[in-house]
Amino acid sequence: MTKTIISSSYCDKYDNNIDNIVLKTLQPLGVLTDIIKPGSKILIKPNLLSARRPDEAITTHPSIVKAVIKIVKSCGATPFIGDSPGNVLKGIEHIWQQTEMAKIAEEENVKLITFENTGIKKIEINHPTIKTIALANIIFDFDSIINIPKLKTHTLMGLTCGVKNFYGCVPGITKIEYHKLAASPHDFALLLSEIYKVLKDKILFTVLDGVEGLEGNGPSTRGIKRNYNIICVSRDTVALDTYITKCVEKNYEKNFFIKTLKNVGNTDFGSFELIGGNVEKFNFENVKLPITKILNIIPVWLARLVGKYIGKLIWIKPVIEQDKCVKCGQCIKSCPAKTITKQNNGIIYIDKSNCISCFCCHELCGYKAIDIELSLLAKLFIKTKIG
């Protein structure tokens, strides 16, 4: 049986040696000029959640992107950088600048692609609540994709790695609508797996930036910066996500997202060929997961069956810390359920009775003004079941 290669390298800082480390990590995948075809157009897809500086460990570090660009060029192909960040309503130019994608694009003479400006392509998918998915049309003009996600915890999904990064292929505010239609973590996982299935054949490989990342209530500024000290690559993004999940969680095979991805990629850890080290080599000891992990433990059938009843007793909701809120209104724009409003006195208010707990507001607030609140039973459940 052919093994799925997961290649990893230890890396504790972004310095001048990063090019060599990325190249060394990729080489076990095969001859790069056989993988990256000369003359091809390659879309490089980083994780650019919002307009954050590289040192905040929220977005893909520019040095990793630059290293991949150089490799693509050395193979005779043409690289492009493209994404659709979550708060693009404020304008993507500021995001290009803050994340330093504009800087490396200028240095390497690479074009930046804004997915919002290229039209959409609607594709039928197999999902319980969403029948078609709208993806940026230009993605299908490229010969291949290289995925460069950031290793972070995520309030809705637990972790955000390779597969989750492709949600950035959904342009603009359409992402908000899908959060409403696939509100539970399980339904959102199904949506992500369907997006990945559409793009799967175009993906050359995934390069995970885990030198620095987030733990705790990520992926926003509420997360805690952590050095994971890893660069990890694979041609199978699902396999890479499975490996990283196993690094973080002992019972990875019970993870709801990994069980969902089983149908679109390889989640069989026994079939992986680990090159360059194992979990003990990197900094995965006692990673703090989001407090919202309770949402991922409730079986989807139970959540759908008794959701309106259980939701009155066990709930986790975002809460605005008014002393930190600058009244920018980003949370209002990002709320799929339209439960966040500005009152006549200027106070931003969340109507918790209609909140769907997608945590888009928490994810996109750049001022650490949105925290997470738990009901008494939710606190008790976490303490006794998963604490």
N, C-alpha and C positions, 0 to 999 in steps of 0.2 A: 504493500500500500504506500502510495506517495505521501510523504509527510508535508504538512503545511509549515513553512519556515517562519519563525518569529525571531527576528534579529534585534538584539538590544546592545547598547553601549552605555557605560557609565559616563556621565558628564555633569559636573557640578557648577559650571558657570559658562556664560556666553562670552567667549574670548576669541582670539585669532585662530584658535585650533578647531573651531566648530566646523569649518569646511571639511577638514580631514576626518572628524568624527562621524559626520553625516555620511560621507562617502564610504568610510569603512563599514558603517552599519548597513548600508544598502548593498554592498558587494555580494554577500551571501545569497541574495535573491536571484543572482544570475548575471550574465553579461549585460551591462546596462545599455549598450547600443542595440542589443536584441530586444530589450524591453521598451526603451524610448527610441522610436523609429526616427532616423534622420529625415528631415524635411517635414515632420509632423507639427501640428499646432497643439500645444499642451496648456490646459487650464490648470493653474495652481490655485487651490482653494484653501486659504488659511481660515482660522476662526477669528473674526473681527467683531466680537459681540457689540462693542460700543467704543466711543472715543476715549480709550484709556492708554496710558503710557506703557511701554513694554515692561518697565520695572514693576508694574502692578500685578503682573502674572495672570492677567485676565484674557489677553489676546495672544495669538501665536507670535512668538518673538521674531523680529525682522531678520535676525542673523540666521535662523533656520530657513526661512523663506529664501534668503539670498543664497545660501549654500545650495538649495535645491535648484534655484535658477541657474547657477553656474554649472551644475551637473547636466541639466537639460540642454544648455547651450553646447557643452562639450560633446554631447551626443548628436549635434547637428540639428536639433529641433528648436522651435520658437516658443518661449514661455510667455504666458499672460497671467496676471493676477486678477481674480474676480471674487466678489462676495456680495451679499445683501445683509448688512448688519441689522440688529433688532431695532435700533433707534434711528434708522435712516431718515425718518421724517424731519430730523433736525439738519439734514444735509450730510452727504457722504464725504465731501471734501475735508471737513474737519476730522472725520474718522481716518481718512487716508493719512492726514498729517500727524495726528496724535499717535497712531499705531506705528508710525514711521514706514508705512508701506509706500508713501509718496517718495520718501527719501531713497529707498532702495530701488524703486522703479526708475527714478532719474539716474541713479548710479549705474544701473544695469541696462538702461534703455529698454525697459519693459512697459507695455501698456497696461493701465489699470482699467478693469471692466466693471462698470456699475450695472448690476443685473436689472435694476428698475427701468433702465433706458432701452432695453432690448426686446420688449414684448414678452408674451408668455406662450407656452405650449401646454395644452391641457391633455392629460393622459388618464385613461381609466385605470382604477386600482381596485383591489379587493379589500374593502374596509367596511366595518359595520355601520359607520355613520358618514363616511365621505366617499363619494362615488368617483370623483375625478380630482386630480391634483394638478395645480398650475405651477410649472417650473419655468425658470428663465429660459427663453427661447434660444439665446446665444450659446448656452451650454452644449446644445446638440450640434453646433457648428465646429466644435473642437474635436480633434481626433481622439484625445485621451484626457484624463484628469489625474492630477496628483493631489492627494488629500493631505493637508497639514493641520490637524487639530491640536488643541491645547488640552492638557490633562487637568480637569477641574471637577470638583463636586458640583452637583446640580440639584436645586431644591425640588424639582419635579421628577427628574429621572434618576437621581442618586449620583450618577457619574455622567460626564459628557466627554466622549472620546471621539472615535472615528466616525461611526455611523451617524451620531447626533449632529456632527458638523455639516452634513449634507442638508440639514434643514435650512441653511443659508442659501440654498439654491431656489428656495421659494421667495419670490421678490416681494419687497415692501410689506404693506399692511395686510396682505393676504395671509401672512404667517399668523397674525392676530386672529383672523377668522377661523383658521384651522385649530387653534388652541381652544376655541369655544366649542367646535364640533367634536373634538377629541379631547375632552377635558380631563379624563382620568389618566393617570400614568400608564395604565395598560393600553388604553385606546391610542394614546399618543405614541407609545412604543410600536404599536401596529402600523401607525402612519409612517413613522421613521423607517420601519422595515420595508414598507412599500416604496418609499422614495429611493431607498438604497437599491431595491430590486430593479427599479427603472434605470439607475445609473451604473449598476454593477459592472457591466461589460466594458464601460469606458474607463474604469479606474485602473491605473497602472500599479499603484501601490499607495500605502498610507505611511506618512512619517509623523509619529506622535512627538510633539514637543512637551516633554515631561521634566525638563531640567528644573524649571520652576512652574508651580501650578497653585491650585487652591484646594483647601480642605474646609470642612465646616459647611456653613450655609452659602456656598457658592451658587452660581458662577459670577456674581456681581462683586461689588466692593465690600459686601458683607462677608465674603469668604475670607479665610485665613491663608496668607501666603505660606507656601511650603516648598522646600526643595525635595523633589522626588528623585532627582539625579539620574534621569533616564531619557534616552532617545531610543525609540522603539519603532521598527518598521515591519511591514508584512504586505504581501500582495492580496491577502484576504483581510479586509477591514474587520469583518465579524470575528475572525480568529484573534486579531490584535485586541479588540475590545474584550473578548473572553479572557485573554491572558491578563490584561490590566485589571479586570474585575476580580480575577482570582488573586492577584497581588494584593488587592484591597480587602476583599471579603473571603473568609475561609469557606463559606458555603456558597460559592459563586454559582454552582449549578442550579441553585434555587432562586437565583436572581430573576425577577420577572422579565427584565429586558433581554437577558441572555436566552431565556426560554423562548421569547418571541423571535429572536434572531436565528434560532435553530433552523428555521425554514428557508433562510436566505444566505446562509454561510456556514462555515465550520465552527462549531462550538465544542467539539470533542477534544478536550485538553490532551488526552492520550495520543492523539494523532499529530501533535505539534512537535516540531524539531526546534528546540530552543538553542539559539546560537548567541554567544557573547555574555552568558551569565544567566542566573536564575533569580528568583524573587529575593533571596537573601542578600544579593549584591546591591540592591537599590533601597531607597528610603521609603518603605511601605509599612513600617511598624506602627500600629495603632492609629491609622488614618481616621480622622474625625469625619463621619458622614453627616449629611444634613439632618436636622431634627425632624424634617418632613418624611423621613424614611418609613414612618408609620403608614403613609398613604400607599406605599408599594407592597405592604404586607397583606392588606385587605384583598382577598380574591376578587377578581373582576366581576364574576357572576354575583357575588354577594353585594358588591358595591352597586351594581346595576339594579339588583332586586330590592334592596332595602335602603338604597342611598338616601332617600328623603327622610327616612326615620333615623338611621344611624348618624346622618349629618347633623342632627339636632343635639347629639350627645358627644360624638367624637369628631372634632373638627380642628383643622390647622388653617389659620388665615393670616394674611398680611395685615400689619398694623402700622400706621404712620406715626413716627415720632415727631411731633409738631415742632419741637425746638431745633430739629435738624433740617426740616423741610424748607426749601427755598422757593416753593410755589412755582416751579418751572413748568409743571403740567405734563411732564413726560409720562408719568404714571397714568394720567387720564387718557392720553393718546394710545398707550400700549394695552389698555384693559380690554380684552375680548368681550367680556360680559357687560361692559359699560356701567360698572358699579361704582366707579370713582368719579367724583364731581367736586367742583370748587363751590363752596357755599358763599352766600352773600357777604359774609364777614372775611372772605378770602381764605378760609381754612379748607384744606383738601380733606375730603371725607370718603371713606370706604363703606359702602353698604354691604355688610358681611352676610346678610340674609340671601343675597344674590351672587356673592362671590363664588367662583368655581375653583378656587385654589390652584390656579395655573402658575401663579407667582411670576407672571410677566413683569408686573410692576416692581417686584423685589429684584428681579434680574436686571432691569434696565435703569434703576435709580442710581445715579452717580454720586449721591451725597450721603449714602448710608442712612437715609431717612426712613426706610421701610424695613421693619423687623418682622418676626414671625411670632404669632400668638397661638397658644394651644388651649383647648378646653380642659377642664379638670380631669375628665375621663381620658382624654388623649394623653395628658401627662402621666396618669396612672398606668395606662396601657404601655407607654414607652418604658416606664420604669420597671414594670413587671415582666414584659414580654421581650423587649429588645434592649433594655438599658444595661 
